[in-house]
Amino acid sequence: MKIAPQRVVTLHYVLSDAHGQVLDDSRARAKPLEYLHGHDNLMAGLERVLVGHAAGDRLSVTLAPEEAYGERNDSLIQEVGRGAFPQDDLAPGMRFQTPGDDGPQIVTVLELRADGVLIDTNHPLAGQTLSYALEVLEVREATRAELAKGHPLPVGVEPSQVEDRKAP
């Protein structure tokens, strides 16, 4: 079966920066990536190159910043009050996940100031050219429940546990 919209894809990947430094390796973590193709669960540049591939295929792709996490945007650097953080012992380089307009976002502490904290809400990989070595492990049709939810469901979850039910 080939990768196409409405299919669940399981794959291993190695993510490297433009200098060849490995940033993430799903095989080393023994945790393959599983996503629902065509539902914005994966960056568009990766989905585009995966279309038509099947289990057993290996491929490499290099994505420019605009195809990956976008260009860096200096307007996303701002100062906020210390009360915006759940802990007092902040340090530059610390990262937190917060809710954003388009889903969760990562906030990086840049600098501690007398009255606040300078933060960067750019994705940590924004502005970088990224390379992926991909190995497709499995491609299968998505269930109705997965299509309704927009993502793969964990093994053992029954559709009746997640499908929306109409009120009587």
Order of alpha helices (4+ residues) and beta strands (2+ residues): beta-beta-beta-alpha-beta-beta-beta-beta-beta-beta-alpha-alpha
